[in-house]
Structures are given as C-alpha cells and as structure tokens.
C-alpha cells in the first residue's frame, strides 16, 4: 500500500534538521520513487548548516536527485541543536514553505525522536501539511530511540549501495562520529528488511499516523 502511494506521487517534500538527515532517513525511498517516477518534482529542505556543511549537503542532495524531473534544494543557516529556542522563526519558515509547496508525500523526522531539533520539525510538519501523506523517518543515534515503525519501503541492494555511498562519501565532516559508519546504515537497512520480508533483504522503515486512499 505504501509503495503504491509513493509510485503515484508527482511531487515530494523532504525535510531534515541537519545536513545528512534526509539521506540517512529516507535516501533509499527517494531513490526508489525517482526511479519509478521520473516526472517527480522534489523540494529538499535542510534547516541547519554552516558554510562547510552546506557544500556537503548540496552536493549530496544533487547526487540523490539526479533522477528528478526538477528539484529545489534549500539549505538554511539556522543553528543546529537550537531549533526549539528559535521556534517562532522556524514556524514562520514553515508557513512560507507551506505557501509554496503542495507535495503528494512529505518525508520528515519521527515525532518521538530524542533529538530536540528533529521533534520540532516533525511537529511543524503536521502543523503545515496536516492533510498530506507524511512519512516520519528514523535516524540511528547514541540515544537508542529506534522504535517500531508501521510502514516499510523495500529496496534493492543497488539502491542501498547508492544510499550508503552517498552518506559516507558525501559527508566527510561526520566521519569522526562513532556511529557514522557504513555498517550502521547497512545494519538498519537489513533489520528493517527482515521486518518487511523484503525480497532483497533490505528496506527503510517509517511511521505513518494516517493514510487516506481516495
């Protein structure tokens, strides 16, 4: 059901708090959707960055979005880890985003994510896009907040390889973090693949609060 909904999409909005979040959380699903739907327009929005990370984020986004019919990549300069403390400014940003975007599907952070920036963006996503198909993605981290998702997108091994390579090669500034390894991303893809009984053995998982098929 979820894959049928994605394959029918003509526009997509991807929201990430930090420069690598979208690639980690839903990079495989985006690649799959673009492969099935070359006519898709993508709005790709990252809220926090600095000069060095912005260059990484833009390059990685362009690598993922090569198959899109068109794309708008927005890398903003809000301060990472401080989004809840400038929530009014972030809310105004989302109001502007909602005025210019009417996506068929929105990828955003998980509502119970233990990172404060992630939680805020999830809340504002539903404030702004309440009648859209919203899929909340997961980010592995030290906090151990990986949960029990209810929506899965099966991926081919090739899609997974491209996703992991984009993350590892695209964000060298993150290589010193203990969790930022190819093994981490492959492990989560494999675990979700088991839960989805994916033909390839790999999948990404999401949380869907409401899905309406018309």
C-alpha positions as CSV (number, residue, x, y, z in Angstrom):
1,X,0.0,0.0,0.0
2,X,2.7,2.5,0.9
3,X,4.7,1.8,-2.2
4,X,1.6,2.2,-4.4
5,X,1.1,5.6,-2.8
6,X,4.7,6.6,-3.4
7,X,4.6,5.4,-7.0
8,X,1.7,7.7,-7.7
9,X,3.3,10.8,-6.3
10,X,4.2,13.7,-8.6
11,X,5.7,16.0,-6.0
12,X,7.7,15.3,-2.9
13,X,9.0,17.3,0.1
14,X,11.9,16.1,2.1
15,X,12.6,17.9,5.4
16,X,15.7,17.5,7.5
17,X,17.0,19.3,10.6
18,X,20.7,18.6,9.8
19,X,22.7,18.2,6.6
20,X,22.7,14.4,6.4
21,X,19.3,13.6,8.0
22,X,17.4,13.2,4.7
23,X,19.9,10.9,3.1
24,X,20.1,8.7,6.3
25,X,16.4,8.7,7.0
26,X,14.8,8.3,3.6
27,X,17.5,8.3,0.9
28,X,16.6,4.9,-0.3
29,X,12.9,5.6,-0.6
30,X,13.6,8.8,-2.5
31,X,15.9,6.9,-5.0
32,X,13.2,4.3,-5.4
33,X,10.4,6.8,-6.0
34,X,12.5,8.7,-8.5
35,X,13.4,5.5,-10.4
36,X,9.7,4.6,-10.7
37,X,8.5,8.2,-11.3
38,X,11.0,10.3,-13.3
39,X,8.5,13.1,-13.6
40,X,8.6,13.9,-9.8
41,X,9.4,17.4,-8.6
42,X,11.3,17.4,-5.2
43,X,11.6,20.2,-2.6
44,X,14.6,19.3,-0.4
45,X,14.9,21.4,2.7
46,X,17.6,21.3,5.3
47,X,17.2,23.7,8.2
48,X,20.7,23.9,9.9
49,X,24.1,24.3,8.3
50,X,27.3,26.2,8.2
51,X,29.4,27.0,5.2
52,X,31.4,23.7,5.2
53,X,28.3,21.5,5.8
54,X,26.2,23.4,3.3
55,X,28.6,22.5,0.5
56,X,28.4,18.8,1.6
57,X,24.6,18.9,1.8
58,X,24.1,20.5,-1.5
59,X,26.4,18.1,-3.3
60,X,24.8,15.0,-1.6
61,X,21.3,16.2,-2.4
62,X,22.2,16.7,-6.0
63,X,23.6,13.2,-6.2
64,X,20.4,11.7,-4.8
65,X,18.2,13.9,-7.0
66,X,19.8,13.2,-10.4
67,X,16.7,11.3,-11.4
68,X,14.2,14.0,-10.6
69,X,12.4,16.0,-13.2
70,X,13.1,19.1,-11.2
71,X,14.3,20.0,-7.7
72,X,14.5,22.9,-5.4
73,X,17.3,22.5,-2.8
74,X,17.1,24.8,0.2
75,X,20.0,24.7,2.8
76,X,19.3,27.1,5.6
77,X,21.5,28.5,8.3
78,X,19.6,28.0,11.5
79,X,21.8,27.0,14.4
80,X,22.0,23.2,14.9
81,X,20.7,21.9,18.3
82,X,19.0,25.2,19.0
83,X,15.8,25.0,16.8
84,X,13.4,24.8,19.7
85,X,14.9,28.0,21.1
86,X,14.1,29.9,17.9
87,X,10.9,28.1,17.3
88,X,9.0,31.2,16.2
89,X,11.4,31.9,13.4
90,X,11.3,28.2,12.4
91,X,7.5,28.3,12.4
92,X,7.5,31.3,10.1
93,X,9.8,29.4,7.8
94,X,7.4,26.5,7.7
95,X,4.5,28.9,7.0
96,X,6.4,30.2,4.0
97,X,7.2,26.6,2.9
98,X,3.5,25.6,3.1
99,X,2.6,28.6,0.9
100,X,4.9,27.5,-1.9
101,X,4.7,23.7,-1.6
102,X,1.8,21.3,-2.0
103,X,3.5,17.9,-2.1
104,X,1.9,14.5,-2.6
105,X,4.2,13.0,0.0
106,X,6.3,14.6,2.8
107,X,9.3,12.9,4.5
108,X,10.1,14.3,7.9
109,X,11.5,13.3,11.3
110,X,9.9,10.9,13.7
111,X,7.7,12.5,16.4
112,X,9.4,10.6,19.3
113,X,12.9,11.2,18.1
114,X,15.1,12.1,21.1
115,X,16.8,14.9,19.3
116,X,15.1,18.2,20.1
117,X,15.6,19.6,16.6
118,X,14.0,16.6,15.0
119,X,11.0,16.6,17.2
120,X,10.3,20.3,16.5
121,X,10.4,19.8,12.7
122,X,8.0,16.8,12.9
123,X,5.5,18.9,14.9
124,X,5.8,21.8,12.5
125,X,5.4,19.4,9.5
126,X,2.0,18.4,10.8
127,X,1.0,22.0,11.6
128,X,1.8,22.9,8.0
129,X,0.9,19.8,6.0
130,X,-1.8,18.2,8.0
131,X,-3.8,16.8,5.1
132,X,-0.8,15.3,3.2
133,X,0.7,11.9,3.3
134,X,3.5,12.3,5.9
135,X,6.1,9.6,6.4
136,X,8.3,10.0,9.5
137,X,11.8,8.6,9.1
138,X,14.3,7.3,11.7
139,X,17.9,8.3,12.5
140,X,20.2,5.9,14.4
141,X,22.0,7.5,17.3
142,X,23.5,7.0,20.7
143,X,20.2,7.8,22.5
144,X,18.8,4.5,21.3
145,X,15.4,5.7,20.1
146,X,14.9,3.3,17.2
147,X,11.3,2.2,17.7
148,X,8.6,0.1,16.0
149,X,7.7,1.6,12.6
150,X,4.5,0.7,10.8
151,X,5.4,1.5,7.1
152,X,8.1,-0.1,5.0
153,X,9.7,0.6,1.6
154,X,11.5,-2.4,0.2
155,X,14.8,-1.5,-1.6
156,X,17.1,-3.3,-4.0
157,X,20.7,-3.8,-3.0
158,X,21.8,-1.4,-5.6
159,X,19.6,1.3,-4.1
160,X,21.0,0.6,-0.7
161,X,24.6,0.7,-2.0
162,X,23.9,4.1,-3.6
163,X,22.3,5.4,-0.4
164,X,25.2,4.3,1.8
165,X,27.9,5.5,-0.6
166,X,26.2,8.9,-0.8
167,X,26.2,9.3,3.0
168,X,29.7,8.1,3.7
169,X,31.3,9.9,0.7
170,X,29.1,12.9,0.8
171,X,29.7,13.9,4.5
172,X,33.3,13.6,5.4
173,X,33.0,16.1,8.2
174,X,31.0,13.5,10.1
175,X,33.4,10.6,9.7
176,X,34.8,11.0,13.2
177,X,31.5,10.2,14.9
178,X,31.4,6.8,16.4
179,X,28.1,5.8,14.8
180,X,28.7,7.3,11.4
181,X,29.8,4.2,9.5
182,X,28.6,2.1,6.6
183,X,28.0,-0.8,9.0
184,X,25.5,1.3,10.9
185,X,23.4,2.2,7.9
186,X,23.6,-1.3,6.4
187,X,22.6,-2.8,9.8
188,X,19.4,-0.8,10.0
189,X,18.5,-1.5,6.3
190,X,18.9,-5.2,7.0
191,X,16.9,-5.1,10.2
192,X,14.0,-3.3,8.5
193,X,14.3,-5.7,5.5
194,X,13.8,-8.6,7.8
195,X,10.7,-7.0,9.3
196,X,9.3,-6.2,5.8
197,X,10.3,-9.6,4.4
198,X,11.9,-7.7,1.6
199,X,12.9,-9.8,-1.5
200,X,16.4,-8.2,-1.4
201,X,16.6,-8.4,2.4
202,X,16.8,-4.6,2.8
203,X,14.2,-1.9,3.5
204,X,13.7,1.5,5.0
205,X,11.0,2.0,7.7
206,X,8.7,4.9,8.5
207,X,5.9,5.9,10.8
208,X,2.6,6.9,9.3
209,X,0.0,8.4,11.6
210,X,-2.7,8.5,9.0
211,X,-3.1,7.3,5.4
212,X,-6.1,8.1,3.3
213,X,-6.6,6.4,-0.1
214,X,-9.1,8.1,-2.4
